């Protein structure tokens, strides 16, 4: 089964200040199936440019090695650790 998801970020609301991140979450019922924490500068590099939006197409498969896999989290505790490292000013967790 294909587990590809798409997230769109409208360019009118896009902010690239070096500290801004996009958190995209795939919900599986009431559970977080998968989440991506992507620096906006990296999103701009990897996403496709649409007419008025950036288009992020990513795989939710744990074994996938797509261009967004480095930002993917399948466990909430890993996602939280990445968020904490960002807020604590540590090196990027990616």
Order of alpha helices (4+ residues) and beta strands (2+ residues): beta-beta-beta-alpha-beta-beta-beta-alpha
